[in-house]
Amino acid sequence: MNRPDLLTPSAVVTQLTRLNGDAALGWRIEDNALFKRFHFANHLETMVFANAVAFAAHKLNHHPSMHITFNVCSVAWSTHEPSGITQLDFEAATRTEALQSAQAL
């Protein structure tokens, strides 16, 4: 598999703005990764979301760091080789966002 190229800082800002749209509390850069905390009504909804993210990650062959509590799932996407943020991380974050939107229906 070809290694993705790291994005420049200005490209990261551009992509982050596009990803967040009008959301005031959207994705942000934390510890050199795209990070977002998702809140749910209960543990079942949290776990359904976490499993959907895991399935999407498997399909992308790109896996996030996740932290799960009762009604919160934190997701961080970054590329390990090369170390940093790539277009693949933004693709994964976009798919993650779509999963949350679909679950809200």
C-alpha positions in Angstrom: 0.0 0.0 0.0 1.3 3.5 -0.9 2.0 5.7 2.1 0.0 8.9 2.1 1.7 12.3 2.1 1.6 14.5 5.1 -0.6 17.6 4.7 1.0 21.0 5.1 -0.3 23.1 8.1 -2.3 25.3 5.8 -3.9 22.3 4.0 -4.8 20.9 7.4 -6.5 24.2 8.4 -8.4 24.3 5.0 -9.5 20.7 5.4 -10.5 21.2 9.0 -12.6 24.2 8.1 -14.3 22.2 5.4 -14.9 19.2 7.7 -16.4 21.3 10.5 -18.6 23.5 8.3 -20.7 25.6 10.6 -20.2 23.4 13.6 -18.8 25.4 16.5 -17.6 22.3 18.4 -16.3 20.1 15.7 -13.1 18.3 14.9 -9.9 19.8 16.2 -6.2 19.1 16.2 -5.1 17.4 19.4 -1.8 15.6 19.9 -1.1 15.7 16.2 -4.4 14.0 15.3 -7.9 14.9 14.2 -9.9 14.6 17.4 -13.6 14.8 18.2 -15.7 13.7 21.2 -19.2 12.3 20.3 -22.0 12.3 22.9 -24.9 9.9 23.0 -28.1 9.3 25.0 -26.9 6.0 26.5 -24.3 3.3 26.4 -26.0 1.3 23.7 -25.9 4.2 21.3 -22.3 4.8 22.2 -21.3 1.2 21.5 -23.3 1.1 18.2 -21.4 4.1 17.0 -18.0 2.8 18.2 -18.6 -0.5 16.4 -19.7 1.3 13.2 -16.4 3.4 13.4 -14.5 0.1 13.8 -16.1 -1.4 10.7 -15.5 1.8 8.6 -11.8 1.8 9.8 -11.4 -1.9 8.8 -12.8 -1.0 5.3 -10.3 1.9 5.1 -7.4 -0.2 6.6 -6.8 2.9 8.8 -7.6 2.7 12.5 -8.3 5.4 15.0 -7.5 5.7 18.7 -10.8 5.6 20.5 -11.8 6.1 24.1 -15.3 4.9 25.2 -17.2 5.8 28.3 -20.9 5.4 29.2 -22.2 8.0 26.7 -19.1 9.4 25.1 -16.9 8.1 22.3 -13.7 10.1 21.6 -12.1 9.4 18.2 -8.6 10.5 17.1 -7.4 9.9 13.5 -3.7 10.2 12.6 -1.3 8.5 10.3 1.6 6.6 11.8 3.8 6.3 8.8 4.5 9.0 8.0 3.6 10.4 11.4 1.1 13.2 11.2 -2.1 14.1 9.5 -2.9 13.0 5.9 -5.8 13.2 3.5 -6.7 9.6 4.7 -7.3 11.0 8.2 -9.7 13.6 6.8 -11.5 10.9 4.7 -11.8 8.8 7.8 -13.1 11.7 9.9 -15.7 12.5 7.2 -16.9 9.0 7.3 -17.0 9.1 11.1 -19.1 12.2 11.0 -21.5 10.6 8.5 -21.9 7.6 10.9 -23.0 9.9 13.7 -25.4 11.8 11.4 -26.9 8.5 10.2 -27.3 7.3 13.8 -29.2 10.4 14.7 -32.0 9.6 12.2 
